[in-house]
Amino acid sequence: MNKHLEIMDTTLRDGEQTSGVSFSISEKLTLAQLLLQELNIDRIEIASAHVSEGESKAVKGITDWAKSNDYINRIEILTFVDNGRSINWMKKAGAKVQNLLTKGSLNHLKYQL
């Protein structure tokens, strides 16, 4: 039986959550290119949907590059259960693949969904 291992990198999303870490738009594009072209990472999650206007610009820059270099299906966005806001943000930014974060606590089920 053949086994296949896929690697998904979240540096461009999770790295931004680290104290003192904030990548510029050009740094994000450079990191995305390095991860996909040089390290041949299978998939990269580059942002959480609708975080900020700056994040949207960075995602748009990465997705524009990814489309013209046949990597667009390896670019992923973390989306949420939010009545389509995340999906609309993702589409506007040019991404095609979502990773849907769902929550199942009683509070979320009763009051947020």
N, C-alpha and C positions, 0 to 999 in steps of 0.2 A: 504494500500500500504506500503510495507516494503522499508525502505530507508537504504542504506549502505554508510558509510563515510569511505574513504580511506585517510590515512595520508602519505604524501611524505616528507621526511626530506632532506634538502639540506645543512646541517651543514658541511659536508666534502667537499663540493664544495664552497658554499658561505662563510663559515668561513674563508677559505683561502684568501678571498678578503678583509677581515677586517684588518685594519692597526695593525701591531704587532702580528698577529696570523699566525702561521705556524706549522702545525702538522707534527710530524715525521711519518715515515712509520709504526712503531709499534703503535703509538697513533691512526693513522687512522684505523688500523685493530681493535684495542680495541674498538674504537667508533662505528665502523660498527657492531661488535659483540654485543655490548650493545644495540644499536638501534634495531637490528633485534631480538635478543634472549630475552633480558630483558624487553625492552619497547614494543616489538611486533609491531614496525612501519611497515606499509605495504610495503613501497618502499623507498629506499634511493638513491639519486643522489650523486655519490661520486666524480665526477671530470668533468672538461671540457676536451674534447679531445685535444690531442697533445699540452698540455701546457709545459711539460718538461719531461726529462728522469726520474727524481725523481718521478714525478707524475705517470708516466707509471709503475714504479716499485711498488708504493703503490697500484695502481689499480690491478696489477697482483697478489699481495699478498692477497688482499681482494677477488678477484674473485676465486683464488685457494681455499681459505677457504670456500667461498660461494658454490662452486661446490661440495665440499666434505661434506657439511652440508645442502644441498638442499635449499639454499637461492639464487641461481644464478639468478633466474627470478625476484628477488626483488632488484637487483643491477642495477642502471641506470647510463648512461653517457650522458652528454650534448654534442650533436654533432652539426655540422654546415653545411651549403650549401657550400661545398668546393671541389667539384669534387671527392668525395669519400675519401679524406684524413682522415676525422674524423672516418668514418666507418672502414677503414683499421686500424687506431690506436686503436679503440675500440676492434676490433676482435683480434688484436695482444695482447692486454692486457687481453683478456679472457672474456670480457663482452658480453652480448647478447641483452640487451635492451638499446635503444637510446631514448633520448628526443631531437628532432630536433628543433634547434633555427633558425627561418627564419626571414629575415628583409625585409621590404617592402618600404623603402624610395626610392625616385627617384634616388638618388645617388647609392644606392645598386642595384637597378634594371638596371641602365644604365652601371655602371662601375665595379661592383663586382661580379655579377652573370654570 
